[in-house]
Amino acid sequence: MNASTRSAALVGGDVRQVEVQVHVGGQESAFRLSGLPDTAVREAKDRVRAAINSAGMWFPNRRVTVNLAPADIPKSGTDFDLPIALGVLAASGEVTLQSQAVAVGELGLDGRVRPAAGAIGAAVLSARLGIPCLVPASVASRVAVVPGSRVYGVATLADAVAFLKAGPDGREPARPDEGDADPEVLDMADVQGQPVARRAMEIAAAGGHHVLLYGPPGGGKTMLARRFPSILPQLDEEAAVEVALIHAAAGLDRRMVRVPPFRSPHHTATRVALVGGGSGMPVPGEVSLAHRGVLFLDELAEFPRANLDSLRQPLEDGFVTIARKGVSIRFPSRFHLIAATNPCPCGYHEDRHRPCTCRPSDVDRYRQRVSGPLLDRMDLIVKVGRVETLRLGGSLEEPSEVIRHRVEEG
């Protein structure tokens, strides 16, 4: 007997529908899974069997064949446990499913539905297809913020079966979590002085430019960079969904908010951490996690030169293509690059208040750590000096909200 259910797979910065096709037949007891699954998906058979038995239902003692279609996209993680279990129950005749829904969720051995990274993808697919989606109850209200989606939370496998038997009639979908307000961001009003640097940041926000801030320690380079997202235009619904999908593909928990993402990797981060990759299923790197937001590289000259040069292609093309095991996945990577660096190893070259202790050859070598082609992609190079102590503690500077309005109008 055959049956099928629907699920969702995160691919790059998008979500694809997956049809979970199940056939139960034959005399031998076996469980076969196809459709480009990774190790976590292949292990679903043990979780599904235990969950069905714990729910008081019968797992067929026959050959069970499961195909995740289409077979040309990779399937990873434990999100397919729930739709596989529902398909097995329908194909074995244990239950009759009267309605269709996009389902994602990891099954515990006791039949509980555990949180799933792909829940946001199921909500997006629900809106596209115009059908309900079943997600773990613990995250239902958080992903219900996707416009046009109909999200229903299920706590156990039995809850999911009951829903598909009766349909959504008379059952209220999950309400969007009121706590999903935009997080508090740092304000440009905190930055005292630095009129040139502040103006440069505003120009960069309005024109989509990349910025290199250089100067001695204590000048406010990091302070300016961390407040840069507050003067960027807020994300629209489509952009907020895209950013949330990318973070979900990396296994990160990001609510669907309108504030542009801000990523600040340490200078010891590897090339794979920066641009994406991995030994198994490709995952997005920092350049993609910063998509539609800001990638801040503090202490730029401390990054290995080869790692910095790997940023040139994402900066130029706006995407990263990663090929692993015959699968090629494209992640978007359009971001503002904000970099900060000292002018020399000691940090005080050309400083008016403290002498530099570096030899000229040390200064030259330090500056050569960043390649010319990467510097050519920095649209604005701004010197950030230290602010005189007497100028601190005065009236507040212009707040981010005022600057952002000018950026949006420009």
C-alpha positions as CSV (number, residue, x, y, z in Angstrom):
1,M,0.0,0.0,0.0
2,N,1.2,3.5,-0.8
3,A,0.9,6.8,0.9
4,S,2.6,10.2,0.8
5,T,3.0,13.2,3.1
6,R,4.7,16.6,2.7
7,S,7.7,18.2,4.3
8,A,10.2,21.0,3.7
9,A,13.9,21.1,3.1
10,L,16.1,24.1,3.5
11,V,18.3,24.6,0.4
12,G,20.6,27.6,0.2
13,G,18.5,30.6,1.2
14,D,15.2,29.1,0.2
15,V,12.9,26.2,1.1
16,R,11.8,23.3,-1.2
17,Q,8.8,21.0,-0.9
18,V,9.7,17.4,-0.2
19,E,7.2,14.6,-0.9
20,V,7.7,11.7,1.6
21,Q,6.6,8.6,-0.4
22,V,6.0,5.5,1.6
23,H,5.3,1.9,0.4
24,V,4.5,-1.0,2.8
25,G,4.5,-4.5,1.3
26,G,6.3,-7.8,1.1
27,Q,6.8,-10.4,3.8
28,E,10.3,-9.5,5.0
29,S,10.7,-7.0,7.8
30,A,12.9,-4.2,6.5
31,F,13.2,-0.4,6.3
32,R,14.8,1.2,3.3
33,L,15.2,5.0,2.8
34,S,16.2,6.8,-0.4
35,G,16.3,10.3,-1.7
36,L,19.8,11.6,-0.8
37,P,19.4,11.5,3.0
38,D,22.3,12.2,5.4
39,T,23.1,10.1,8.4
40,A,20.6,11.8,10.7
41,V,17.8,11.1,8.2
42,R,18.8,7.5,7.8
43,E,18.7,7.0,11.5
44,A,15.0,8.0,11.5
45,K,13.9,4.4,11.2
46,D,14.7,3.7,14.8
47,R,13.1,6.8,16.1
48,V,10.0,6.4,14.0
49,R,9.5,2.7,15.1
50,A,9.9,3.5,18.8
51,A,7.6,6.7,18.5
52,I,4.8,4.8,16.8
53,N,4.9,2.0,19.3
54,S,5.0,4.5,22.2
55,A,1.9,6.2,20.7
56,G,0.0,3.0,21.0
57,M,-0.1,2.3,17.3
58,W,1.3,-0.5,15.2
59,F,4.5,-0.4,13.2
60,P,4.2,-2.8,10.2
61,N,6.2,-6.0,10.4
62,R,6.8,-5.8,6.7
63,R,9.1,-4.2,4.2
64,V,8.8,-0.4,4.5
65,T,10.3,1.7,1.6
66,V,10.5,5.5,2.1
67,N,11.6,7.9,-0.7
68,L,12.2,11.6,-0.2
69,A,11.4,13.3,-3.5
70,P,12.9,15.0,-5.4
71,A,16.1,13.0,-5.1
72,D,18.3,15.8,-6.5
73,I,18.3,17.9,-3.3
74,P,20.0,16.8,-0.1
75,K,18.0,16.1,3.0
76,S,19.6,16.6,6.3
77,G,18.7,16.7,10.0
78,T,15.9,15.1,12.0
79,D,13.1,17.2,10.6
80,F,11.7,14.4,8.5
81,D,10.9,12.1,11.4
82,L,7.3,13.3,11.8
83,P,6.3,13.1,8.1
84,I,7.9,9.7,7.7
85,A,6.0,8.4,10.7
86,L,2.7,9.8,9.4
87,G,3.4,8.2,6.0
88,V,4.2,4.8,7.5
89,L,1.0,4.8,9.5
90,A,-1.1,5.8,6.4
91,A,0.6,3.3,4.1
92,S,0.1,0.4,6.6
93,G,-3.6,1.2,7.0
94,E,-3.2,2.0,10.6
95,V,-4.7,5.5,10.1
96,T,-6.6,7.3,7.3
97,L,-5.4,10.8,6.7
98,Q,-8.2,13.1,5.6
99,S,-6.2,16.3,5.1
100,Q,-2.8,17.3,3.9
101,A,-0.2,19.5,5.7
102,V,3.4,20.3,5.6
103,A,5.0,18.5,8.6
104,V,8.4,18.8,10.2
105,G,9.7,17.6,13.6
106,E,12.1,15.3,15.3
107,L,10.5,12.4,17.2
108,G,11.6,11.3,20.6
109,L,11.4,7.6,21.4
110,D,8.4,8.4,23.6
111,G,6.5,9.9,20.7
112,R,7.0,13.5,21.6
113,V,7.7,16.0,18.8
114,R,10.9,17.8,19.5
115,P,12.0,21.2,18.1
116,A,13.1,21.3,14.5
117,A,15.4,23.7,12.7
118,G,13.2,23.6,9.6
119,A,10.1,24.8,11.3
120,I,10.5,28.2,9.7
121,G,10.8,26.6,6.3
122,A,7.5,24.7,6.9
123,A,5.8,27.9,7.7
124,V,7.1,29.6,4.5
125,L,6.0,26.6,2.4
126,S,2.5,26.7,4.1
127,A,2.1,30.2,2.9
128,R,3.2,29.4,-0.6
129,L,1.0,26.3,-1.0
130,G,-2.0,27.6,1.0
131,I,-2.2,24.5,3.2
132,P,-1.6,24.1,7.0
133,C,1.7,23.1,8.5
134,L,2.5,21.0,11.6
135,V,5.5,22.0,13.6
136,P,6.6,21.2,17.2
137,A,4.3,23.0,19.7
138,S,7.3,24.6,21.4
139,V,8.2,26.7,18.3
140,A,4.7,27.1,16.7
141,S,4.1,30.6,17.9
142,R,7.5,31.8,16.8
143,V,7.3,30.6,13.2
144,A,3.6,31.7,13.0
145,V,4.9,35.2,12.3
146,V,5.5,34.2,8.6
147,P,2.9,36.2,6.7
148,G,0.2,34.0,5.1
149,S,1.1,30.8,7.0
150,R,-1.3,28.6,8.9
151,V,0.8,27.0,11.7
152,Y,-0.5,24.3,14.1
153,G,1.7,23.1,16.9
154,V,1.7,19.4,17.9
155,A,3.2,18.1,21.0
156,T,3.2,14.3,20.2
157,L,2.8,12.0,17.2
158,A,-0.7,11.2,18.4
159,D,-1.6,14.9,18.2
160,A,-0.4,15.0,14.6
161,V,-2.4,11.9,13.6
162,A,-5.5,13.4,15.2
163,F,-5.1,16.6,13.3
164,L,-4.7,14.9,9.9
165,K,-7.7,12.6,10.7
166,A,-10.1,15.5,11.5
167,G,-8.4,18.4,9.6
168,P,-8.1,21.9,11.0
169,D,-11.8,22.5,11.3
170,G,-12.6,24.0,14.7
171,R,-8.9,24.3,15.7
172,E,-7.2,27.6,16.0
173,P,-3.8,28.1,14.4
174,A,-0.9,29.2,16.5
175,R,-0.8,32.9,17.3
176,P,2.3,34.8,16.4
177,D,4.5,35.3,19.4
178,E,4.1,38.8,20.7
179,G,7.6,38.6,22.0
180,D,9.0,38.5,18.5
181,A,9.6,42.3,18.6
182,D,12.8,43.6,17.1
183,P,15.7,43.3,19.5
184,E,17.2,46.4,21.0
185,V,20.1,47.7,19.0
186,L,22.9,50.1,19.9
187,D,22.4,53.7,19.1
188,M,24.8,56.1,17.2
189,A,24.0,58.7,19.8
190,D,26.4,56.9,22.1
191,V,29.3,57.8,19.8
192,Q,30.8,61.1,21.0
193,G,32.7,63.2,18.4
194,Q,34.0,61.5,15.2
195,P,31.9,63.6,12.8
196,V,33.8,62.4,9.7
197,A,33.5,58.8,10.7
198,R,29.8,59.2,11.5
199,R,29.2,60.8,8.1
200,A,31.1,58.1,6.3
201,M,28.9,55.4,8.0
202,E,25.8,57.2,6.9
203,I,27.1,57.4,3.3
204,A,27.9,53.7,3.4
205,A,24.4,52.8,4.7
206,A,22.7,54.9,2.0
207,G,24.9,53.7,-0.9
208,G,25.6,50.1,0.1
209,H,29.3,50.7,0.4
210,H,32.0,48.8,2.3
211,V,34.1,50.7,4.9
212,L,37.6,50.3,6.4
213,L,38.1,52.1,9.7
214,Y,41.7,52.5,10.8
215,G,43.3,54.3,13.7
216,P,44.8,53.8,17.2
217,P,43.1,51.8,19.9
218,G,40.4,53.6,21.8
219,G,39.2,55.8,18.9
220,G,35.8,54.1,18.6
221,K,36.2,51.9,15.5
222,T,34.4,49.0,17.1
223,M,31.8,51.2,18.6
224,L,30.9,52.7,15.3
225,A,30.7,49.3,13.5
226,R,28.5,47.8,16.1
227,R,26.0,50.6,15.8
228,F,26.0,50.5,12.0
229,P,22.9,48.2,11.8
230,S,20.9,50.8,13.6
231,I,21.1,53.2,10.7
232,L,20.3,50.6,8.0
233,P,16.8,50.4,6.6
234,Q,14.8,47.7,8.3
235,L,14.2,44.5,6.5
236,D,10.9,44.0,4.7
237,E,8.9,40.8,5.1
238,E,10.5,39.0,2.2
239,A,14.0,39.8,3.4
240,A,13.3,38.9,7.0
241,V,12.1,35.5,5.9
242,E,15.1,35.0,3.7
243,V,17.5,35.8,6.5
244,A,15.6,33.5,8.9
245,L,15.9,30.6,6.4
246,I,19.6,31.1,6.0
247,H,20.1,31.0,9.8
248,A,17.9,28.0,10.1
249,A,20.1,26.2,7.5
250,A,23.1,26.8,9.7
251,G,21.2,25.4,12.7
252,L,21.0,28.8,14.4
253,D,17.9,30.1,16.2
254,R,17.0,33.5,14.8
255,R,13.6,35.0,15.2
256,M,12.0,36.6,12.1
257,V,12.9,40.2,12.9
258,R,13.3,43.3,10.9
259,V,16.7,44.4,12.2
260,P,19.5,43.5,9.7
261,P,21.8,40.8,11.0
262,F,25.2,41.6,12.4
263,R,28.0,39.1,12.3
264,S,31.5,39.6,13.9
265,P,33.7,36.5,13.5
266,H,36.9,36.2,15.5
267,H,40.2,36.6,13.5
268,T,40.9,32.9,14.1
269,A,37.9,31.8,12.2
270,T,38.7,29.4,9.4
271,R,38.0,29.9,5.7
272,V,35.1,27.4,5.9
273,A,33.6,29.4,8.8
274,L,33.8,32.6,6.8
275,V,32.5,31.5,3.4
276,G,30.6,28.2,4.2
277,G,31.1,24.5,3.5
278,G,31.7,21.6,5.7
279,S,32.5,17.9,5.3
280,G,28.9,16.8,5.0
281,M,25.8,18.9,4.1
282,P,27.1,22.4,3.1
283,V,26.2,25.0,5.7
284,P,26.3,28.8,5.2
285,G,29.3,30.7,6.5
286,E,29.6,34.2,8.0
287,V,29.3,35.9,4.6
288,S,25.8,34.3,4.2
289,L,24.7,34.7,7.8
290,A,25.4,38.5,7.3
291,H,23.3,38.5,4.1
292,R,21.2,41.8,4.0
293,G,23.1,43.0,7.0
294,V,26.6,43.6,8.3
295,L,29.8,41.6,8.4
296,F,32.3,43.2,10.8
297,L,35.9,42.1,10.7
298,D,37.7,43.6,13.8
299,E,41.5,43.5,13.8
300,L,41.4,42.9,10.0
301,A,45.2,42.5,9.7
302,E,45.1,39.6,12.2
303,F,43.0,37.4,9.8
304,P,45.1,35.0,7.7
305,R,45.5,36.6,4.3
306,A,44.2,33.5,2.4
307,N,41.0,33.7,4.5
308,L,40.5,37.4,3.6
309,D,41.1,36.8,-0.1
310,S,38.3,34.2,0.0
311,L,35.9,37.1,0.6
312,R,36.6,38.7,-2.7
313,Q,34.3,36.5,-4.8
314,P,31.3,36.8,-2.4
315,L,31.8,40.6,-2.3
316,E,31.9,40.7,-6.1
317,D,29.1,38.3,-6.9
318,G,26.7,38.5,-3.9
319,F,26.5,34.7,-3.5
320,V,28.6,31.7,-2.6
321,T,28.4,28.4,-4.4
322,I,29.5,25.3,-2.4
323,A,29.9,21.9,-4.0
324,R,30.0,18.8,-1.8
325,K,29.5,15.1,-2.7
326,G,28.0,15.9,-6.1
327,V,25.7,18.5,-4.7
328,S,26.0,22.2,-5.5
329,I,24.2,24.7,-3.2
330,R,24.2,28.5,-3.6
331,F,23.9,30.7,-0.6
332,P,23.3,34.5,-1.0
333,S,25.9,36.8,0.5
334,R,25.0,40.5,-0.1
335,F,26.2,42.4,2.9
336,H,28.0,45.6,4.1
337,L,31.6,44.8,5.0
338,I,32.8,46.9,7.8
339,A,36.5,46.3,8.8
340,A,38.6,47.9,11.5
341,T,42.4,47.7,11.9
342,N,45.2,49.4,13.7
343,P,47.8,51.2,11.5
344,C,50.7,49.1,12.9
345,P,51.4,46.2,15.3
346,C,51.6,48.5,18.4
347,G,48.6,50.6,17.1
348,Y,50.0,54.1,17.5
349,H,51.6,54.9,14.1
350,E,51.1,58.6,13.4
351,D,49.3,59.0,16.7
352,R,49.6,62.5,18.2
353,H,49.6,61.5,21.8
354,R,51.6,58.3,22.0
355,P,54.8,57.4,20.1
356,C,54.9,54.3,17.9
357,T,57.4,51.6,18.9
358,C,57.3,49.8,15.6
359,R,60.1,49.8,13.0
360,P,59.2,51.0,9.5
361,S,59.7,47.5,8.2
362,D,57.2,46.1,10.8
363,V,54.7,48.7,9.7
364,D,55.1,47.8,6.1
365,R,54.7,44.0,6.8
366,Y,51.7,44.6,8.9
367,R,49.9,46.6,6.2
368,Q,50.8,44.0,3.6
369,R,48.7,41.4,5.4
370,V,45.7,42.7,3.6
371,S,45.9,42.2,-0.1
372,G,45.5,45.0,-2.6
373,P,42.4,43.4,-4.4
374,L,40.5,43.3,-1.1
375,L,41.4,46.9,-0.3
376,D,40.2,47.9,-3.7
377,R,36.8,46.6,-2.7
378,M,36.7,49.0,0.3
379,D,34.7,52.0,-1.0
380,L,35.4,54.2,2.0
381,I,38.7,54.2,4.0
382,V,38.3,56.4,7.1
383,K,40.8,57.4,9.7
384,V,39.4,57.3,13.3
385,G,41.5,59.2,15.8
386,R,41.0,59.3,19.5
387,V,38.6,61.9,20.8
388,E,39.9,64.5,23.2
389,T,38.8,63.9,26.8
390,L,37.4,67.4,27.2
391,R,35.0,66.7,24.3
392,L,33.5,63.7,26.0
393,G,30.4,63.9,28.2
394,G,28.8,66.8,26.3
395,S,25.4,66.9,24.6
396,L,24.2,63.7,22.9
397,E,25.0,63.2,19.3
398,E,22.4,62.6,16.6
399,P,20.4,59.4,17.3
400,S,20.3,56.4,14.9
401,E,16.6,56.9,14.1
402,V,17.2,60.4,12.6
403,I,20.1,59.1,10.5
404,R,18.1,56.1,9.4
405,H,15.3,58.3,8.1
406,R,17.8,60.2,6.0
407,V,19.2,56.9,4.7
408,E,15.8,55.7,3.7
409,E,14.9,58.9,2.0
410,G,18.2,58.9,0.1
